[in-house]
Amino acid sequence: MEKTGEIIVISADGKGVILRTEDLRPQTQKRALLNHKKLDKRLTKGEKRNSKRMATVATVYTIAPFIRTPEQIIDPEKSCVDKRPKPESKRVWASLVKEPELVISNAFDEALHRDPNKQKHWVALVDGNKTQLNLLKKFSRQHHINLTIVLDIIHVIEYLWKAAFVFYSNTSKSAESWVSQRLLSILQGKSSLVASGMRRSATLQQLSSQERLNVDKCANYLLNNKAYLKYDCYLNAGFPIATGVIEGACRHLVKDRMDITGARWSLKGAEAVLRLRSLHISGDWDEYWRFHLRQEYERNHLSLYFDGVPLMKRVTQARCSITPPFLPMLV
């Protein structure tokens, strides 16, 4: 087997696909049928489509460690000279039919196929979705895997920016500095201190509950996920800390094809397209197509002949055993 990086990464996310009403999940379908639009030709402000069904997207890949410091992430000028390692043997897939539990279970099966002896470092990159977290923990216990769960740093940064705009204007350089300082502290493993500090600042400024809403949301996000915010340890071990691979998969596997203007898919058709695109993006298309042609040949030809021997092969065998005067009768 080809030698790959020491880290094996599992990641999953969801992406909505616009389906026909009859193919939506029961609750979404019910809302869609009860939805009374104000206009016939377009949606008005505040109206929801209720027309999407979530596809679960998953990826598995291996990667070499890339050790960095928090300061190198904050300041690009201090970044490492070493070339960043690229994901290896990346495989992505998505499904509208399968439940998230089955898709994530398949991801673990793929990872175990690559590392059956569990000798690599297992890392799961998440955005904080509770369903995903529970499933990752469930399967790691089931397979006796020491799984390190890492919260995507990009999601953390987005929460920090929303909190910064509570204290500063949208174009303030001070907001940028505020975010950088707190991001550095979070990367140093001090997320709880950052959460308590921003809450204290909002209290000292006597902000109302509505005015400080994004500050409290950010603080709660940091505190609820503090077990997955040990970035000082992750960086020192060379683990990835961002979900760029799965975010990219959601875009080029699902959105770029399934979200074209005016498209409304059937469940069967959308699932088939997702499977074919998954094969192509994962680099398995040529192998799949050879398999498809073999299966089609057996289904449409070999299975229709006695003992699975095609007519032309029988003719060839007959020519070898019949005396020359009878050969014209077989041509």
Wavefront OBJ file of the C-alpha trace (Angstrom):
o trace
v 0.000 0.000 0.000
v 1.231 3.507 -0.844
v 2.752 5.341 2.104
v 0.679 8.338 3.168
v 0.738 11.047 5.847
v 0.587 10.318 9.548
v -2.783 12.022 10.014
v -6.091 10.646 8.766
v -8.884 13.202 8.618
v -12.655 12.713 8.634
v -15.008 15.616 8.008
v -18.708 15.992 7.252
v -21.129 18.805 6.480
v -24.555 19.420 4.983
v -25.660 21.181 1.793
v -29.221 21.836 0.647
v -30.528 20.768 -2.769
v -33.784 22.109 -4.243
v -36.099 19.144 -4.827
v -39.599 18.675 -6.104
v -42.192 18.981 -3.373
v -43.060 15.256 -3.415
v -39.421 14.353 -2.700
v -38.895 16.623 0.303
v -38.663 15.227 3.815
v -42.112 15.037 5.501
v -41.720 18.114 7.716
v -40.314 20.302 4.936
v -42.970 19.040 2.542
v -45.693 19.952 5.028
v -44.363 23.498 5.387
v -44.068 23.835 1.615
v -47.686 22.799 1.088
v -48.904 25.192 3.777
v -46.849 28.070 2.419
v -49.093 30.721 0.842
v -47.092 33.121 -1.287
v -48.116 36.772 -1.523
v -47.062 36.920 -5.178
v -47.312 34.280 -7.883
v -44.142 35.164 -9.783
v -41.562 35.644 -7.012
v -40.910 35.461 -3.282
v -41.346 38.566 -1.167
v -39.213 39.639 1.796
v -39.297 37.111 4.640
v -40.849 34.288 2.612
v -39.048 30.952 2.690
v -38.858 28.448 -0.090
v -39.141 25.266 2.015
v -37.893 23.462 -1.050
v -34.510 22.069 -0.011
v -33.476 18.675 1.252
v -30.115 18.438 2.991
v -27.420 16.302 1.433
v -24.834 14.935 3.851
v -21.336 15.460 2.456
v -18.330 13.557 3.832
v -14.635 13.340 3.084
v -11.698 11.208 4.182
v -8.062 11.965 3.413
v -4.581 11.642 4.842
v -2.088 14.446 5.323
v 1.393 15.001 6.712
v 1.811 16.992 9.961
v 2.344 20.747 9.587
v 3.604 22.265 12.843
v 2.939 25.980 13.335
v 2.667 28.532 16.116
v -0.328 30.798 16.845
v 1.770 33.822 15.892
v 2.481 32.358 12.464
v -1.234 32.018 11.779
v -2.059 35.551 12.944
v 0.821 37.196 11.052
v 1.395 35.831 7.506
v 4.883 37.394 7.447
v 5.895 35.006 10.220
v 4.554 31.981 8.362
v 6.700 28.894 7.931
v 9.086 28.631 5.027
v 8.166 24.947 4.691
v 5.655 24.135 1.983
v 2.213 23.317 3.310
v 1.401 19.604 2.796
v -1.530 18.754 0.562
v -4.329 16.268 1.311
v -3.547 12.792 -0.046
v -5.930 10.220 -1.527
v -8.880 12.512 -0.880
v -12.239 10.844 -1.302
v -15.522 12.770 -1.111
v -19.132 11.700 -1.424
v -22.622 12.980 -0.705
v -26.093 11.534 -0.318
v -29.635 12.894 -0.126
v -31.145 9.477 0.564
v -28.877 8.183 3.334
v -29.197 9.553 6.843
v -26.152 11.406 8.310
v -25.470 8.438 10.602
v -24.961 6.082 7.664
v -22.818 8.575 5.707
v -20.506 9.166 8.687
v -20.406 5.419 9.346
v -19.227 4.946 5.750
v -16.534 7.557 6.371
v -15.224 5.550 9.329
v -15.278 2.385 7.213
v -13.195 4.132 4.540
v -10.735 5.430 7.141
v -10.416 1.987 8.741
v -9.768 0.471 5.331
v -6.808 2.854 4.993
v -5.575 2.414 8.557
v -6.841 -0.970 9.810
v -4.255 -1.128 12.608
v -5.128 2.409 13.804
v -1.513 3.536 13.725
v -2.189 7.030 12.361
v -3.464 10.087 14.251
v -7.227 10.285 13.709
v -8.674 13.811 13.440
v -12.260 14.924 12.846
v -12.881 18.488 11.649
v -16.307 19.893 12.580
v -18.233 23.170 12.645
v -19.959 22.527 15.982
v -23.057 20.718 14.691
v -24.308 18.631 17.625
v -25.616 15.759 15.479
v -22.226 15.378 13.802
v -20.401 15.579 17.136
v -22.587 12.880 18.681
v -22.144 10.576 15.680
v -18.368 11.063 15.593
v -18.114 10.225 19.285
v -20.413 7.224 18.855
v -18.401 5.643 16.034
v -15.035 6.415 17.625
v -16.176 4.505 20.744
v -17.645 1.727 18.624
v -14.366 1.216 16.720
v -12.118 1.925 19.739
v -10.450 4.868 18.037
v -8.633 7.691 19.805
v -10.285 10.484 17.808
v -9.245 14.127 18.166
v -12.165 16.445 17.362
v -11.134 19.894 16.106
v -13.540 22.814 15.735
v -13.077 24.695 12.481
v -11.137 27.901 13.185
v -12.947 29.762 10.376
v -16.276 29.376 12.175
v -14.660 30.718 15.341
v -13.334 33.754 13.452
v -16.801 34.515 12.046
v -18.256 34.545 15.563
v -15.443 36.855 16.704
v -16.115 39.336 13.903
v -19.820 39.503 14.733
v -18.933 40.148 18.378
v -16.392 42.830 17.377
v -19.057 44.789 15.496
v -20.987 45.137 18.753
v -18.174 47.315 20.108
v -16.925 48.925 16.875
v -18.243 50.043 13.493
v -18.070 47.732 10.488
v -15.140 49.629 8.967
v -13.138 50.268 12.130
v -9.501 49.202 12.252
v -9.997 48.757 15.983
v -12.429 45.916 15.255
v -9.744 44.189 13.200
v -7.238 44.565 16.030
v -9.818 43.324 18.559
v -10.429 40.162 16.522
v -6.695 39.505 16.009
v -5.914 39.799 19.723
v -8.677 37.420 20.757
v -7.951 34.976 17.963
v -4.344 34.804 19.130
v -5.513 34.013 22.668
v -7.857 31.300 21.376
v -5.032 29.756 19.334
v -2.960 29.760 22.515
v -5.660 27.664 24.235
v -7.347 30.482 26.202
v -10.855 30.357 24.738
v -12.628 30.468 28.127
v -10.753 33.641 29.101
v -11.713 35.243 25.790
v -15.389 34.363 26.345
v -15.483 35.792 29.875
v -13.541 38.893 28.801
v -15.921 39.900 26.016
v -18.921 39.377 28.274
v -17.327 41.557 30.941
v -16.688 44.293 28.369
v -20.338 44.237 27.279
v -21.475 44.457 30.907
v -19.130 47.372 31.691
v -20.473 49.256 28.676
v -24.014 48.633 29.976
v -25.237 47.213 26.667
v -28.806 45.978 26.466
v -29.626 42.301 25.867
v -30.334 43.022 22.198
v -27.198 45.137 21.702
v -24.907 42.489 23.203
v -26.634 39.549 21.507
v -23.710 38.634 19.213
v -21.250 38.914 22.092
v -23.245 36.379 24.112
v -23.607 34.121 21.072
v -19.838 34.139 20.521
v -19.112 33.522 24.227
v -21.595 30.637 24.356
v -20.099 29.125 21.199
v -16.615 29.233 22.717
v -17.693 27.826 26.084
v -19.943 25.088 24.665
v -17.158 23.874 22.376
v -14.119 24.488 24.597
v -13.254 20.763 24.512
v -12.574 21.129 20.771
v -10.649 24.426 20.961
v -7.269 23.166 22.159
v -5.526 24.790 19.229
v -2.200 25.089 21.046
v -2.080 21.280 21.208
v -3.391 20.823 17.677
v -0.829 23.188 16.143
v 2.016 21.635 18.101
v 0.985 18.199 16.793
v 0.724 19.481 13.214
v -3.026 18.830 12.903
v -5.203 20.753 10.418
v -7.561 23.234 12.110
v -9.803 24.355 9.217
v -12.550 22.590 7.271
v -11.525 23.932 3.865
v -11.604 20.485 2.247
v -15.215 19.702 3.194
v -16.346 23.283 2.487
v -14.809 22.987 -0.959
v -16.515 19.622 -1.459
v -19.903 21.136 -0.600
v -19.276 23.782 -3.241
v -17.858 21.822 -6.189
v -19.611 18.500 -5.501
v -23.085 19.823 -4.704
v -23.575 23.551 -5.264
v -21.838 24.015 -8.621
v -24.026 21.368 -10.295
v -27.169 21.028 -8.203
v -27.809 24.715 -7.495
v -27.988 25.989 -11.064
v -30.686 28.583 -11.743
v -34.176 27.136 -12.105
v -33.231 23.553 -11.239
v -35.681 21.421 -9.265
v -34.495 17.851 -8.902
v -36.199 14.559 -8.309
v -34.722 12.653 -5.402
v -33.701 9.722 -7.596
v -32.088 11.920 -10.248
v -30.238 14.118 -7.746
v -28.865 11.108 -5.872
v -27.610 9.554 -9.121
v -25.835 12.772 -10.154
v -24.236 13.133 -6.704
v -22.904 9.582 -6.887
v -21.420 10.085 -10.342
v -19.837 13.410 -9.363
v -18.410 11.829 -6.208
v -16.747 9.119 -8.283
v -15.261 11.656 -10.682
v -13.981 14.076 -8.010
v -12.495 11.231 -5.943
v -10.547 9.966 -8.968
v -12.463 6.668 -9.170
v -14.274 7.303 -12.456
v -12.081 5.162 -14.760
v -12.178 2.179 -12.425
v -15.942 2.557 -11.941
v -16.578 2.782 -15.702
v -14.618 -0.419 -16.371
v -16.658 -2.112 -13.651
v -19.896 -0.700 -15.131
v -19.064 -2.026 -18.616
v -18.234 -5.492 -17.229
v -21.504 -5.613 -15.306
v -23.502 -4.424 -18.300
v -21.849 -7.030 -20.526
v -22.701 -9.785 -18.068
v -26.250 -8.526 -17.578
v -27.124 -7.944 -21.223
v -25.057 -10.679 -22.904
v -23.477 -13.424 -20.803
v -26.598 -13.989 -18.713
v -28.661 -14.625 -21.881
v -26.583 -17.560 -23.136
v -26.383 -21.136 -21.980
v -23.456 -21.584 -19.584
v -22.628 -17.898 -20.046
v -20.846 -18.471 -23.388
v -21.658 -15.826 -26.063
v -22.657 -16.891 -29.575
v -19.496 -15.523 -31.238
v -17.314 -17.495 -28.855
v -19.309 -20.651 -29.692
v -18.738 -19.964 -33.395
v -15.003 -19.555 -32.838
v -14.865 -22.818 -30.903
v -16.931 -24.568 -33.583
v -14.605 -23.387 -36.372
v -11.694 -24.981 -34.597
v -13.430 -28.372 -34.325
v -15.354 -28.674 -37.656
v -13.747 -29.979 -40.864
v -13.085 -27.369 -43.605
v -16.045 -28.249 -45.942
v -18.544 -27.114 -43.303
v -16.898 -23.762 -42.484
v -18.902 -21.716 -45.111
v -22.137 -22.694 -43.343
v -21.022 -20.815 -40.209
v -19.953 -17.612 -41.940
l 1 2 3 4 5 6 7 8 9 10 11 12 13 14 15 16 17 18 19 20 21 22 23 24 25 26 27 28 29 30 31 32 33 34 35 36 37 38 39 40 41 42 43 44 45 46 47 48 49 50 51 52 53 54 55 56 57 58 59 60 61 62 63 64 65 66 67 68 69 70 71 72 73 74 75 76 77 78 79 80 81 82 83 84 85 86 87 88 89 90 91 92 93 94 95 96 97 98 99 100 101 102 103 104 105 106 107 108 109 110 111 112 113 114 115 116 117 118 119 120 121 122 123 124 125 126 127 128 129 130 131 132 133 134 135 136 137 138 139 140 141 142 143 144 145 146 147 148 149 150 151 152 153 154 155 156 157 158 159 160 161 162 163 164 165 166 167 168 169 170 171 172 173 174 175 176 177 178 179 180 181 182 183 184 185 186 187 188 189 190 191 192 193 194 195 196 197 198 199 200 201 202 203 204 205 206 207 208 209 210 211 212 213 214 215 216 217 218 219 220 221 222 223 224 225 226 227 228 229 230 231 232 233 234 235 236 237 238 239 240 241 242 243 244 245 246 247 248 249 250 251 252 253 254 255 256 257 258 259 260 261 262 263 264 265 266 267 268 269 270 271 272 273 274 275 276 277 278 279 280 281 282 283 284 285 286 287 288 289 290 291 292 293 294 295 296 297 298 299 300 301 302 303 304 305 306 307 308 309 310 311 312 313 314 315 316 317 318 319 320 321 322 323 324 325 326 327 328 329 330 331
